[in-house]
């Protein structure tokens, strides 16, 4: 009998974000693999199915995350190949900052074994709600912090810029659980090429438990390196400049509108 894999997300806040279809997949699975934010969430999801296994033991200090993710992927693929109806449950959205789900689904697609992903509420969704940001107002750019440092990425100071995993900024070894002040200072130096030193930014952390408070700490961008940065800390940089009108395109659009109007009245 052919197995299958469904990757689901349980959201960020315990008990509040899981969708009915994700819960149903967990309850009906032959085996559930878990990659949760903490033990409380893991215990809660484990109560939905008696055959749950945590993926956390694959992590180890000093071990490359590339190796960890490869081993996790192989575990999911092997279980589905064995004929089991497998569910991989991740905190947040299973495909956002979670390459294991994408890799496992891709591998199983090549083997013609059914595999799919269900959407979940991610930290990005929580961020918009908690900080009152509408990404459609002036635009929003998202980068993983280390990628932003290692590559020449575009900066638009008229939009919100959001840097994820700033606590790991500059980790080229992919083996650390945190970097440190010297690494963060390199990020600050890079940002100060685009923003004034006193520009106010937000250190954001969504609450994983209903009793926890959301972290939305405002600091000067120049003080970032000395701030407390955790693995789940996200740096939110509000716009420091105004949108600049594209007058050439505006004039072209006005011409089109006038032409359309004349066509209508003829």
C-alpha positions in Angstrom: 0.0 0.0 0.0 1.3 3.4 -0.9 2.1 5.8 1.8 1.7 9.6 1.8 3.0 12.8 3.5 1.0 15.9 4.5 3.0 18.8 6.0 0.9 21.0 8.3 1.4 24.0 10.4 -0.1 24.5 13.9 0.4 28.2 14.0 2.4 30.2 16.5 0.2 30.6 19.6 -0.6 27.3 21.3 -4.2 26.2 20.6 -5.2 29.4 18.9 -4.0 29.0 15.3 -4.4 25.4 14.1 -6.9 24.9 11.3 -9.5 22.2 11.4 -8.0 20.4 8.4 -4.5 20.4 9.9 -5.9 19.0 13.1 -7.8 16.3 11.2 -4.7 15.3 9.3 -2.8 14.9 12.6 -5.6 12.9 14.2 -5.9 10.5 11.3 -2.2 9.9 10.5 -0.5 6.6 11.0 2.6 8.5 12.3 3.1 12.2 13.2 6.5 13.9 13.2 6.8 17.1 15.3 9.0 20.1 15.0 7.6 22.6 17.5 8.7 25.8 19.2 8.8 24.3 22.7 7.8 21.3 24.8 4.4 22.7 25.7 3.3 22.9 22.1 4.9 19.5 21.4 2.9 17.9 24.3 -0.3 19.5 23.1 0.0 18.2 19.5 1.1 14.8 20.9 -2.3 14.6 22.6 -4.0 14.4 19.2 -2.3 11.2 18.1 -0.7 8.4 20.1 2.1 7.8 17.5 4.1 11.0 17.6 7.9 11.5 17.2 9.8 14.7 17.8 12.4 15.8 15.2 14.2 17.9 17.7 16.8 15.2 18.5 18.3 15.7 15.1 19.6 19.1 16.2 22.9 19.3 18.0 25.3 22.1 19.0 28.0 22.4 16.5 26.2 20.3 13.9 25.5 21.9 10.6 21.8 22.6 10.1 22.2 21.4 6.5 23.0 18.0 7.9 20.1 18.2 10.4 17.6 19.2 7.7 18.8 16.4 5.4 18.4 13.8 8.1 14.9 15.1 8.9 14.0 15.0 5.2 15.2 11.4 4.9 13.2 10.4 7.9 10.0 11.7 6.5 10.6 10.3 3.0 11.5 6.8 4.4 8.3 6.7 6.6 6.1 7.6 3.6 7.9 5.0 1.4 7.2 2.3 4.0 3.5 2.7 3.3 2.5 4.9 6.3 0.1 7.8 6.2 2.6 10.4 7.5 2.0 13.9 8.9 4.8 16.3 9.6 3.6 19.0 11.9 5.6 22.2 12.2 5.1 25.3 14.3 3.9 28.3 12.3 3.6 27.7 8.6 5.2 24.4 7.4 6.8 26.1 4.4 8.0 29.4 5.9 11.6 29.2 7.2 11.1 25.4 7.2 12.9 23.8 4.3 12.4 20.3 5.4 8.7 20.2 4.3 9.6 21.5 0.8 12.5 19.1 0.4 10.5 16.1 1.6 7.5 16.9 -0.7 9.9 17.4 -3.7 11.6 14.1 -3.0 8.3 12.2 -2.7 6.9 13.8 -5.9 9.8 12.3 -7.8 8.9 8.9 -6.3 5.2 9.4 -7.3 4.2 9.2 -3.6 1.4 11.6 -2.6 2.7 14.6 -0.7 1.3 18.0 -0.1 1.4 21.0 2.3 -1.4 22.7 4.2 -1.0 26.4 5.0 -0.6 27.6 8.6 -0.4 30.9 10.5 3.2 32.1 10.5 5.1 34.6 12.6 4.8 37.0 9.7 1.0 36.9 10.0 1.2 37.5 13.7 3.7 40.4 13.1 1.2 42.3 10.9 -1.5 41.9 13.5 0.6 42.7 16.6 2.4 45.7 15.1 -0.5 47.1 13.0 1.4 46.9 9.7 -0.4 46.7 6.4 2.1 45.4 3.9 0.1 46.9 1.0 0.4 50.5 2.3 4.1 51.3 1.4 5.3 47.8 0.7 7.3 45.3 2.7 10.7 43.6 2.0 11.6 40.4 3.8 15.1 38.9 4.1 16.7 36.3 6.2 19.4 38.3 8.2 22.4 36.3 7.2 21.4 36.2 3.5 21.0 40.0 3.7 24.6 40.3 4.9 26.1 37.7 2.6 24.6 39.0 -0.7 24.0 42.4 -2.2 20.3 42.8 -1.6 18.2 45.8 -2.5 17.1 48.2 0.3 14.0 50.4 -0.1 13.9 52.8 2.7 10.3 53.9 1.8 9.1 50.4 2.6 9.1 48.3 5.8 12.1 46.0 5.8 11.9 42.9 7.9 14.9 40.8 8.8 14.3 37.3 10.1 16.6 35.3 12.5 18.7 38.3 13.5 19.9 36.3 16.5 21.8 34.1 14.0 23.0 37.0 11.8 26.2 36.2 10.1 26.3 32.4 10.9 28.1 31.1 7.8 28.7 27.7 9.5 25.0 27.0 9.8 25.9 25.3 13.1 25.3 27.9 15.8 22.1 28.6 17.9 23.2 32.2 18.3 26.0 34.4 17.1 26.8 37.5 19.2 27.5 41.2 19.5 30.4 41.3 17.0 28.3 39.6 14.3 25.3 41.8 15.0 27.5 44.9 14.8 28.4 43.9 11.2 24.7 43.9 10.4 24.3 47.3 12.1 27.2 48.7 10.1 25.5 47.5 6.9 22.1 49.0 7.8 23.6 52.3 8.8 24.6 52.8 5.1 20.9 53.2 4.5 19.3 54.4 7.7 20.1 57.2 10.2 21.7 56.1 13.5 18.7 57.2 15.6 16.1 55.5 13.3 13.7 53.6 15.5 13.3 49.9 14.9 11.3 47.1 16.6 12.5 43.8 18.0 9.6 41.5 17.5 8.7 38.1 19.0 5.3 36.5 18.7 3.8 34.9 21.8 3.8 31.1 21.6 1.7 30.7 24.8 -1.5 32.7 25.4 -0.2 33.8 28.7 3.0 35.3 27.2 3.3 38.9 26.1 4.3 39.8 22.6 7.8 41.4 22.4 7.7 44.6 20.4 10.7 46.5 21.8 11.6 49.8 20.2 15.3 50.7 20.0 17.6 52.9 17.9 19.0 50.9 15.0 22.5 51.8 16.2 21.8 50.0 19.5 20.9 46.7 17.8 24.2 44.9 18.5 23.9 45.3 22.3 20.2 44.3 22.4 19.0 40.8 23.5 18.6 38.8 20.3 17.0 35.3 20.5 16.6 32.7 17.7 13.0 33.9 17.3 13.7 37.6 17.3 12.7 39.5 14.1 14.0 42.9 13.3 11.3 45.3 11.9 12.6 48.4 10.2 9.9 51.0 9.5 10.3 53.3 6.5 12.7 56.2 6.9 11.8 58.0 3.7 8.7 58.8 1.7 7.5 57.2 -1.5 8.8 59.1 -4.6 6.2 59.6 -7.3 7.0 58.2 -10.8 5.8 61.2 -12.7 6.7 59.7 -16.1 4.4 56.7 -15.6 1.8 58.9 -14.0 1.7 61.1 -17.2 1.5 58.0 -19.4 -1.4 56.7 -17.3 -3.2 60.1 -17.6 -2.8 59.9 -21.4 -4.3 56.4 -21.4 -7.2 57.6 -19.2 -7.9 60.6 -21.5 -7.8 58.3 -24.6 -10.2 55.9 -23.0 -12.6 58.7 -22.0 -12.6 60.2 -25.6 -13.3 56.7 -27.0 -16.3 56.4 -24.6 -17.8 59.7 -25.6 -17.4 59.3 -29.4 
